[in-house]
Amino acid sequence: MKLEDVDMSAWTKLAAATTDRQSGFRIVTLCSVDAASRPQARAVVLRRVDRIGRALEFHTDTRSAKWQELSANPFSTVLGFCVQDQLQLRLHGLVELHQSDSALANSAWNQLSPWTRATYRGGPPGDDLNDTVRDEKSLAAVDENAGKSVFGVLIFRADGLDWFQLQRGENRRAAIAYDEAGLVSDCRWVNP
């Protein structure tokens, strides 16, 4: 692959992952830093990609530790690895938080399936689980908008991409930087 094709290829793969449940980039790792300055990492589902703005969208519960961590420190890293392509994408940038009453969160909520909405109905993430069994019948009996008040959207805006391709005999790595408009400001091959 030519250096000038690396960036476009990476963002095309990320965009395709939003609709292809089998994509290696469908679930990526979002990394933040907690109040004790310890790194935290968790798997998140990639919901939407803005290739021009270099942005990724994730959904979360606003009561979660990640929401609190990113509220205090929006600097983060997103890491994805596709086994089929033997490709690692490591993006760094800032996260914007959009609460349940924002236009973006309302729009995203309205596009969720009832089953996905149900994931926001329980207690705060990480709290002890009560003995209530969740089954399809009990979920159907609950108001479909229960949980909307704790639904949030995270928009990750990349300012850089570390592209790493595993290849037998010759691994390849590229470093790409983006300006505030999302345009490539620097792109170069680096030692793997």
Disulfide bonds with the S-S distance in Angstrom:
none
